[in-house]
Amino acid sequence: SQTIHQWPATLVQPVGSPLSLECTVEGTSNPNLYWYRQAAGRGLQLLFYSVGIGQISSEVPQNLSASRPQDRQFILSSKKLLLSDSGFYLCAWSTGLAGNYEQYFGPGTRLTVT
Amino acid sequence: GDSVTQMEGPVTLSEEAFLTINCTYTATGYPSLFWYVQYPGEGLQLLLKATKADDKGSNKGFEATYRKETTSFHLEKGSVQVSDSAVYFCALRTGAGSYQLTFGKGTKLSVIP
């Protein structure tokens, strides 16, 4: 069966510090990968998605970036965090098969920027 | 663009009460519809889905029917339990070429004994 891992689970970082969040998927090949942010009292916002190694699409302009160095690894980064970057970050995957549109989410990373 | 509107919460129910969480959508084409559940401090779990009109998704006693004529996908459960306390998200995805799930803002459900 497929599993998705995220780490760290929680993170407290000062403003201006760098960020690296990691997501890995097991039990599937060539997944589509996604980063979402969930801010308090708001819905989920898609930040990035990737359909293959090195292929990243950005949905929202911001100071975050994403990379996919391996087929089942997705990394969210920032060079300098802002207070507004605080939130719950969720990684998700889906198959690349036509008609299978559901996405499966990881446990999330709670980021607090102080 | 695509959008999902959910009833605003929080919703508080007594154990064994009937649950309805309303969800309506606006989308081009024929979207697939989903309900996700998020327990405190956790990620989202897919609860159920429907991919075409009149389909009924069901799981763990929850049901939702894809109503194209009313563009709705309301979530129902006949008898809620304390363990159902969570945030519920309605979502849609339109067809090929779109990778994004469009989510509603979520409805928080609290079930009291």
Interface residues (C-beta under 8 A of the other chain):
Chain A: Q6 N32 Y34 R42 G43 L44 L46 Y49 V51 S57 E59 L90 A92 S94 A98 G99 Y101 E102 Q103 Y104 F105 G106 P107 G108 R110
Chain B: S32 F34 Y36 G41 E42 G43 L44 Q45 L46 K49 T51 F89 R93 A96 Y99 Q100 L101 F103 G104 K105 G106
